[in-house]
């Protein structure tokens, strides 16, 4: 149980670029012909966790983005 908490903390500390790089590694390992079924499930779960983190990061950034309204002022996106 402690290991899962460490993984979650580690994944949250990743930048978007680092998370994308790790997702690419997961995809490469899943494409390997030598991966076992158990390993593929673990890698799939890791990849989905990384994707969820990326989605959360992107959502936070989108909420901070401002757009210019017709009057030249700024509105929240």
Backbone atoms as SQL, in Angstrom:
CREATE TABLE atoms (id INTEGER PRIMARY KEY, chain TEXT, resi INTEGER, resn TEXT, atom TEXT, x REAL, y REAL, z REAL);
INSERT INTO atoms VALUES
  (1, 'A', 1, 'UNK', 'N', 0.810, -1.175, 0.000),
  (2, 'A', 1, 'UNK', 'CA', 0.000, 0.000, 0.000),
  (3, 'A', 1, 'UNK', 'C', 0.864, 1.252, 0.000),
  (4, 'A', 2, 'UNK', 'N', 1.955, 1.262, 0.720),
  (5, 'A', 2, 'UNK', 'CA', 2.856, 2.391, 0.742),
  (6, 'A', 2, 'UNK', 'C', 3.505, 2.631, -0.604),
  (7, 'A', 3, 'UNK', 'N', 3.740, 1.554, -1.345),
  (8, 'A', 3, 'UNK', 'CA', 4.363, 1.678, -2.653),
  (9, 'A', 3, 'UNK', 'C', 3.457, 2.454, -3.609),
  (10, 'A', 4, 'UNK', 'N', 2.168, 2.182, -3.577),
  (11, 'A', 4, 'UNK', 'CA', 1.224, 2.884, -4.451),
  (12, 'A', 4, 'UNK', 'C', 1.230, 4.373, -4.149),
  (13, 'A', 5, 'UNK', 'N', 1.303, 4.733, -2.875),
  (14, 'A', 5, 'UNK', 'CA', 1.321, 6.142, -2.487),
  (15, 'A', 5, 'UNK', 'C', 2.578, 6.815, -3.021),
  (16, 'A', 6, 'UNK', 'N', 3.722, 6.116, -2.954),
  (17, 'A', 6, 'UNK', 'CA', 4.975, 6.666, -3.475),
  (18, 'A', 6, 'UNK', 'C', 4.876, 6.868, -4.974),
  (19, 'A', 7, 'UNK', 'N', 4.298, 5.901, -5.692),
  (20, 'A', 7, 'UNK', 'CA', 4.158, 6.020, -7.139),
  (21, 'A', 7, 'UNK', 'C', 3.273, 7.203, -7.491),
  (22, 'A', 8, 'UNK', 'N', 2.187, 7.372, -6.790),
  (23, 'A', 8, 'UNK', 'CA', 1.275, 8.480, -7.054),
  (24, 'A', 8, 'UNK', 'C', 1.984, 9.806, -6.843),
  (25, 'A', 9, 'UNK', 'N', 2.735, 9.939, -5.760),
  (26, 'A', 9, 'UNK', 'CA', 3.466, 11.164, -5.477),
  (27, 'A', 9, 'UNK', 'C', 4.507, 11.418, -6.552),
  (28, 'A', 10, 'UNK', 'N', 5.207, 10.369, -6.954),
  (29, 'A', 10, 'UNK', 'CA', 6.236, 10.503, -7.987),
  (30, 'A', 10, 'UNK', 'C', 5.620, 10.937, -9.303),
  (31, 'A', 11, 'UNK', 'N', 4.487, 10.331, -9.687),
  (32, 'A', 11, 'UNK', 'CA', 3.841, 10.670, -10.946),
  (33, 'A', 11, 'UNK', 'C', 3.326, 12.100, -10.933),
  (34, 'A', 12, 'UNK', 'N', 2.833, 12.571, -9.772),
  (35, 'A', 12, 'UNK', 'CA', 2.324, 13.925, -9.689),
  (36, 'A', 12, 'UNK', 'C', 3.442, 14.939, -9.833),
  (37, 'A', 13, 'UNK', 'N', 4.661, 14.568, -9.497),
  (38, 'A', 13, 'UNK', 'CA', 5.791, 15.476, -9.572),
  (39, 'A', 13, 'UNK', 'C', 6.324, 15.604, -11.002),
  (40, 'A', 14, 'UNK', 'N', 5.870, 14.759, -11.906),
  (41, 'A', 14, 'UNK', 'CA', 6.362, 14.781, -13.281),
  (42, 'A', 14, 'UNK', 'C', 5.822, 15.982, -14.044),
  (43, 'A', 15, 'UNK', 'N', 6.665, 16.528, -14.897),
  (44, 'A', 15, 'UNK', 'CA', 6.183, 17.559, -15.808),
  (45, 'A', 15, 'UNK', 'C', 5.393, 16.866, -16.921),
  (46, 'A', 16, 'UNK', 'N', 4.669, 17.633, -17.678),
  (47, 'A', 16, 'UNK', 'CA', 3.890, 17.077, -18.777),
  (48, 'A', 16, 'UNK', 'C', 4.800, 16.367, -19.780),
  (49, 'A', 17, 'UNK', 'N', 5.945, 16.959, -20.070),
  (50, 'A', 17, 'UNK', 'CA', 6.889, 16.365, -21.008),
  (51, 'A', 17, 'UNK', 'C', 7.431, 15.048, -20.486),
  (52, 'A', 18, 'UNK', 'N', 7.743, 14.996, -19.185),
  (53, 'A', 18, 'UNK', 'CA', 8.249, 13.762, -18.582),
  (54, 'A', 18, 'UNK', 'C', 7.182, 12.670, -18.614),
  (55, 'A', 19, 'UNK', 'N', 5.951, 13.047, -18.343),
  (56, 'A', 19, 'UNK', 'CA', 4.855, 12.074, -18.369),
  (57, 'A', 19, 'UNK', 'C', 4.658, 11.528, -19.779),
  (58, 'A', 20, 'UNK', 'N', 4.713, 12.402, -20.782),
  (59, 'A', 20, 'UNK', 'CA', 4.582, 11.944, -22.171),
  (60, 'A', 20, 'UNK', 'C', 5.725, 10.998, -22.540),
  (61, 'A', 21, 'UNK', 'N', 6.940, 11.309, -22.085),
  (62, 'A', 21, 'UNK', 'CA', 8.082, 10.439, -22.369),
  (63, 'A', 21, 'UNK', 'C', 7.873, 9.062, -21.732),
  (64, 'A', 22, 'UNK', 'N', 7.352, 9.044, -20.513),
  (65, 'A', 22, 'UNK', 'CA', 7.109, 7.764, -19.848),
  (66, 'A', 22, 'UNK', 'C', 5.977, 6.996, -20.529),
  (67, 'A', 23, 'UNK', 'N', 4.989, 7.703, -21.043),
  (68, 'A', 23, 'UNK', 'CA', 3.907, 7.046, -21.786),
  (69, 'A', 23, 'UNK', 'C', 4.477, 6.382, -23.031),
  (70, 'A', 24, 'UNK', 'N', 5.403, 7.056, -23.707),
  (71, 'A', 24, 'UNK', 'CA', 6.047, 6.468, -24.884),
  (72, 'A', 24, 'UNK', 'C', 6.802, 5.198, -24.515),
  (73, 'A', 25, 'UNK', 'N', 7.475, 5.202, -23.358),
  (74, 'A', 25, 'UNK', 'CA', 8.177, 4.010, -22.888),
  (75, 'A', 25, 'UNK', 'C', 7.192, 2.872, -22.629),
  (76, 'A', 26, 'UNK', 'N', 6.051, 3.199, -22.041),
  (77, 'A', 26, 'UNK', 'CA', 5.026, 2.188, -21.770),
  (78, 'A', 26, 'UNK', 'C', 4.549, 1.591, -23.086),
  (79, 'A', 27, 'UNK', 'N', 4.295, 2.424, -24.070),
  (80, 'A', 27, 'UNK', 'CA', 3.820, 1.946, -25.371),
  (81, 'A', 27, 'UNK', 'C', 4.851, 1.024, -26.005),
  (82, 'A', 28, 'UNK', 'N', 6.127, 1.426, -25.950),
  (83, 'A', 28, 'UNK', 'CA', 7.182, 0.584, -26.505),
  (84, 'A', 28, 'UNK', 'C', 7.235, -0.775, -25.821),
  (85, 'A', 29, 'UNK', 'N', 7.089, -0.776, -24.489),
  (86, 'A', 29, 'UNK', 'CA', 7.141, -2.058, -23.778),
  (87, 'A', 29, 'UNK', 'C', 5.923, -2.920, -24.119),
  (88, 'A', 30, 'UNK', 'N', 4.762, -2.289, -24.308),
  (89, 'A', 30, 'UNK', 'CA', 3.570, -3.049, -24.680),
  (90, 'A', 30, 'UNK', 'C', 3.673, -3.625, -26.089),
  (91, 'A', 31, 'UNK', 'N', 4.426, -2.964, -26.949),
  (92, 'A', 31, 'UNK', 'CA', 4.602, -3.444, -28.319),
  (93, 'A', 31, 'UNK', 'C', 5.620, -4.573, -28.404),
  (94, 'A', 32, 'UNK', 'N', 6.369, -4.791, -27.342),
  (95, 'A', 32, 'UNK', 'CA', 7.379, -5.844, -27.320),
  (96, 'A', 32, 'UNK', 'C', 6.715, -7.216, -27.375),
  (97, 'A', 33, 'UNK', 'N', 7.309, -8.104, -28.127),
  (98, 'A', 33, 'UNK', 'CA', 6.778, -9.462, -28.219),
  (99, 'A', 33, 'UNK', 'C', 7.164, -10.298, -27.000),
  (100, 'A', 34, 'UNK', 'N', 8.098, -9.827, -26.209),
  (101, 'A', 34, 'UNK', 'CA', 8.601, -10.585, -25.078),
  (102, 'A', 34, 'UNK', 'C', 7.894, -10.258, -23.761),
  (103, 'A', 35, 'UNK', 'N', 6.935, -9.356, -23.769),
  (104, 'A', 35, 'UNK', 'CA', 6.255, -8.955, -22.542),
  (105, 'A', 35, 'UNK', 'C', 5.224, -10.022, -22.149),
  (106, 'A', 36, 'UNK', 'N', 5.154, -10.303, -20.860),
  (107, 'A', 36, 'UNK', 'CA', 4.174, -11.272, -20.378),
  (108, 'A', 36, 'UNK', 'C', 2.822, -10.585, -20.220),
  (109, 'A', 37, 'UNK', 'N', 1.804, -11.399, -20.063),
  (110, 'A', 37, 'UNK', 'CA', 0.455, -10.863, -19.891),
  (111, 'A', 37, 'UNK', 'C', 0.372, -10.038, -18.607),
  (112, 'A', 38, 'UNK', 'N', 0.977, -10.548, -17.531),
  (113, 'A', 38, 'UNK', 'CA', 0.977, -9.819, -16.263),
  (114, 'A', 38, 'UNK', 'C', 1.687, -8.472, -16.389),
  (115, 'A', 39, 'UNK', 'N', 2.836, -8.483, -17.055),
  (116, 'A', 39, 'UNK', 'CA', 3.586, -7.237, -17.254),
  (117, 'A', 39, 'UNK', 'C', 2.790, -6.260, -18.118),
  (118, 'A', 40, 'UNK', 'N', 2.101, -6.784, -19.122),
  (119, 'A', 40, 'UNK', 'CA', 1.335, -5.896, -20.001),
  (120, 'A', 40, 'UNK', 'C', 0.184, -5.239, -19.245),
  (121, 'A', 41, 'UNK', 'N', -0.470, -5.975, -18.339),
  (122, 'A', 41, 'UNK', 'CA', -1.522, -5.373, -17.512),
  (123, 'A', 41, 'UNK', 'C', -0.947, -4.275, -16.623),
  (124, 'A', 42, 'UNK', 'N', 0.211, -4.538, -16.021),
  (125, 'A', 42, 'UNK', 'CA', 0.853, -3.546, -15.155),
  (126, 'A', 42, 'UNK', 'C', 1.247, -2.306, -15.953),
  (127, 'A', 43, 'UNK', 'N', 1.810, -2.500, -17.132),
  (128, 'A', 43, 'UNK', 'CA', 2.215, -1.378, -17.976),
  (129, 'A', 43, 'UNK', 'C', 0.995, -0.589, -18.454),
  (130, 'A', 44, 'UNK', 'N', -0.063, -1.303, -18.800),
  (131, 'A', 44, 'UNK', 'CA', -1.294, -0.634, -19.230),
  (132, 'A', 44, 'UNK', 'C', -1.834, 0.246, -18.103),
  (133, 'A', 45, 'UNK', 'N', -1.873, -0.297, -16.892),
  (134, 'A', 45, 'UNK', 'CA', -2.366, 0.460, -15.738),
  (135, 'A', 45, 'UNK', 'C', -1.488, 1.693, -15.498),
  (136, 'A', 46, 'UNK', 'N', -0.183, 1.524, -15.593),
  (137, 'A', 46, 'UNK', 'CA', 0.752, 2.647, -15.419),
  (138, 'A', 46, 'UNK', 'C', 0.498, 3.714, -16.481),
  (139, 'A', 47, 'UNK', 'N', 0.318, 3.280, -17.713),
  (140, 'A', 47, 'UNK', 'CA', 0.054, 4.221, -18.800),
  (141, 'A', 47, 'UNK', 'C', -1.241, 4.987, -18.594),
  (142, 'A', 48, 'UNK', 'N', -2.270, 4.301, -18.123),
  (143, 'A', 48, 'UNK', 'CA', -3.552, 4.970, -17.871),
  (144, 'A', 48, 'UNK', 'C', -3.425, 5.975, -16.730),
  (145, 'A', 49, 'UNK', 'N', -2.644, 5.638, -15.702),
  (146, 'A', 49, 'UNK', 'CA', -2.400, 6.586, -14.606),
  (147, 'A', 49, 'UNK', 'C', -1.674, 7.826, -15.114),
  (148, 'A', 50, 'UNK', 'N', -0.682, 7.611, -15.976),
  (149, 'A', 50, 'UNK', 'CA', 0.062, 8.739, -16.540),
  (150, 'A', 50, 'UNK', 'C', -0.849, 9.609, -17.410),
  (151, 'A', 51, 'UNK', 'N', -1.697, 8.976, -18.206),
  (152, 'A', 51, 'UNK', 'CA', -2.636, 9.731, -19.036),
  (153, 'A', 51, 'UNK', 'C', -3.604, 10.547, -18.184),
  (154, 'A', 52, 'UNK', 'N', -4.069, 9.967, -17.095),
  (155, 'A', 52, 'UNK', 'CA', -4.969, 10.700, -16.198),
  (156, 'A', 52, 'UNK', 'C', -4.255, 11.915, -15.622),
  (157, 'A', 53, 'UNK', 'N', -2.988, 11.744, -15.263),
  (158, 'A', 53, 'UNK', 'CA', -2.208, 12.873, -14.737),
  (159, 'A', 53, 'UNK', 'C', -2.062, 13.952, -15.803),
  (160, 'A', 54, 'UNK', 'N', -1.789, 13.558, -17.040),
  (161, 'A', 54, 'UNK', 'CA', -1.651, 14.529, -18.128),
  (162, 'A', 54, 'UNK', 'C', -2.963, 15.285, -18.332),
  (163, 'A', 55, 'UNK', 'N', -4.070, 14.568, -18.311),
  (164, 'A', 55, 'UNK', 'CA', -5.376, 15.218, -18.482),
  (165, 'A', 55, 'UNK', 'C', -5.643, 16.229, -17.376),
  (166, 'A', 56, 'UNK', 'N', -5.304, 15.875, -16.140),
  (167, 'A', 56, 'UNK', 'CA', -5.503, 16.800, -15.025),
  (168, 'A', 56, 'UNK', 'C', -4.629, 18.047, -15.188),
  (169, 'A', 57, 'UNK', 'N', -3.394, 17.847, -15.601),
  (170, 'A', 57, 'UNK', 'CA', -2.479, 18.975, -15.799),
  (171, 'A', 57, 'UNK', 'C', -2.997, 19.886, -16.898),
  (172, 'A', 58, 'UNK', 'N', -3.424, 19.313, -17.995),
  (173, 'A', 58, 'UNK', 'CA', -3.943, 20.097, -19.117),
  (174, 'A', 58, 'UNK', 'C', -5.209, 20.839, -18.703),
  (175, 'A', 59, 'UNK', 'N', -6.085, 20.175, -17.947),
  (176, 'A', 59, 'UNK', 'CA', -7.297, 20.842, -17.461),
  (177, 'A', 59, 'UNK', 'C', -6.964, 22.051, -16.596),
  (178, 'A', 60, 'UNK', 'N', -5.973, 21.904, -15.703),
  (179, 'A', 60, 'UNK', 'CA', -5.571, 23.018, -14.839),
  (180, 'A', 60, 'UNK', 'C', -5.046, 24.178, -15.676),
  (181, 'A', 61, 'UNK', 'N', -4.262, 23.874, -16.694),
  (182, 'A', 61, 'UNK', 'CA', -3.700, 24.925, -17.553),
  (183, 'A', 61, 'UNK', 'C', -4.815, 25.608, -18.332),
  (184, 'A', 62, 'UNK', 'N', -5.749, 24.829, -18.858),
  (185, 'A', 62, 'UNK', 'CA', -6.856, 25.414, -19.622),
  (186, 'A', 62, 'UNK', 'C', -7.662, 26.382, -18.769),
  (187, 'A', 63, 'UNK', 'N', -7.829, 26.062, -17.508),
  (188, 'A', 63, 'UNK', 'CA', -8.589, 26.945, -16.632),
  (189, 'A', 63, 'UNK', 'C', -7.861, 28.254, -16.367),
  (190, 'A', 64, 'UNK', 'N', -6.550, 28.254, -16.526),
  (191, 'A', 64, 'UNK', 'CA', -5.765, 29.459, -16.285),
  (192, 'A', 64, 'UNK', 'C', -5.629, 30.328, -17.537),
  (193, 'A', 65, 'UNK', 'N', -5.917, 29.743, -18.690),
  (194, 'A', 65, 'UNK', 'CA', -5.761, 30.466, -19.955),
  (195, 'A', 65, 'UNK', 'C', -6.807, 31.571, -20.031),
  (196, 'A', 66, 'UNK', 'N', -6.387, 32.710, -20.492),
  (197, 'A', 66, 'UNK', 'CA', -7.296, 33.846, -20.669),
  (198, 'A', 66, 'UNK', 'C', -7.528, 34.079, -22.156),
  (199, 'A', 67, 'UNK', 'N', -8.722, 34.551, -22.476),
  (200, 'A', 67, 'UNK', 'CA', -8.986, 34.909, -23.865),
  (201, 'A', 67, 'UNK', 'C', -9.360, 36.385, -23.935),
  (202, 'A', 68, 'UNK', 'N', -9.109, 36.978, -25.068),
  (203, 'A', 68, 'UNK', 'CA', -9.416, 38.389, -25.267),
  (204, 'A', 68, 'UNK', 'C', -10.865, 38.506, -25.723),
  (205, 'A', 69, 'UNK', 'N', -11.651, 39.333, -25.026),
  (206, 'A', 69, 'UNK', 'CA', -13.045, 39.512, -25.428),
  (207, 'A', 69, 'UNK', 'C', -13.144, 40.606, -26.480),
  (208, 'A', 70, 'UNK', 'N', -14.353, 40.883, -26.942),
  (209, 'A', 70, 'UNK', 'CA', -14.574, 41.842, -28.016),
  (210, 'A', 70, 'UNK', 'C', -14.128, 43.252, -27.643),
  (211, 'A', 71, 'UNK', 'N', -14.164, 43.599, -26.351),
  (212, 'A', 71, 'UNK', 'CA', -13.787, 44.927, -25.899),
  (213, 'A', 71, 'UNK', 'C', -12.278, 45.061, -25.677),
  (214, 'A', 72, 'UNK', 'N', -11.534, 44.017, -25.935),
  (215, 'A', 72, 'UNK', 'CA', -10.092, 44.066, -25.723),
  (216, 'A', 72, 'UNK', 'C', -9.677, 43.693, -24.305),
  (217, 'A', 73, 'UNK', 'N', -10.654, 43.356, -23.474),
  (218, 'A', 73, 'UNK', 'CA', -10.357, 42.919, -22.100),
  (219, 'A', 73, 'UNK', 'C', -10.055, 41.429, -22.072),
  (220, 'A', 74, 'UNK', 'N', -9.686, 40.954, -20.916),
  (221, 'A', 74, 'UNK', 'CA', -9.387, 39.539, -20.758),
  (222, 'A', 74, 'UNK', 'C', -10.475, 38.857, -19.960),
  (223, 'A', 75, 'UNK', 'N', -10.902, 37.687, -20.438),
  (224, 'A', 75, 'UNK', 'CA', -11.871, 36.857, -19.741),
  (225, 'A', 75, 'UNK', 'C', -11.228, 35.490, -19.483),
  (226, 'A', 76, 'UNK', 'N', -11.678, 34.850, -18.404),
  (227, 'A', 76, 'UNK', 'CA', -11.211, 33.489, -18.161),
  (228, 'A', 76, 'UNK', 'C', -11.705, 32.596, -19.265),
  (229, 'A', 77, 'UNK', 'N', -10.900, 31.630, -19.625),
  (230, 'A', 77, 'UNK', 'CA', -11.227, 30.672, -20.671),
  (231, 'A', 77, 'UNK', 'C', -12.257, 29.709, -20.175);
